[in-house]
Amino acid sequence: MEIVASFYPYIGLTHTIRRKKNKWLVRISDHCRNAPPSVLEAIVTILACKVLRKQPSRQAVEAYEMFREHPHTADIVRARRLLRGRKAIGGYEGKHHSLREIYREINGRYFHNQVEIRAIGWGMRPSRSRLGHYDPVHHTITLSPVLDSPAIPRYVTCYIVYHEMLHAVFEGASAAGPKRLHPPEFRRAERAYPDYARAKRFLSEFCRQRRGNMI
């Protein structure tokens, strides 16, 4: 099949691959326009592995992560995100869960009301791969609308909010240089959450069922 690859002006480091009739369309963030060939090869390898539902090689993952976490890369991505304006985020009141209420509860109980974010809300699209996200540029927390369901226990939503608030704490504390997504101190704080074990069990089964329903 024909492969059509191009750079695309995504706001962040987004890369996509999709099939259209007899073609594969590959779009790589134009933040990578001057990336070394090894990084571009790593991105394509990772995208191909997603299509094949296989694990990419360790070398490919490490090559891309080194580029993604480099201070220069982080700076240019941050600059574009600020230039593009405000982050699109839905309301905090869902049909079944109130994120503002949960945020206030978690902030008071576990963070002594010390974690201040600009906004928390439901995402604009029902993502099944990313259930929660902390945006360090706009200082917001977004949860996927798939969690606003009577089938999702409140303790699970609370855990995800707690997890994203930890990102606000640790990413803010290490903003001066490269950082790991989940450093050891992050993991220790995460495991200290009272409902950590049962929330992880629920999410593991939830994600497994979602993958089984995907085409």
Helices and strands as residue ranges (DSSP letters): E 2-8, E 15-20, E 23-29, G 30-32, H 37-52, H 58-68, H 71-83, H 99-110, E 119-122, E 132-135, E 140-143, G 145-147, H 154-173, H 184-191, H 196-213
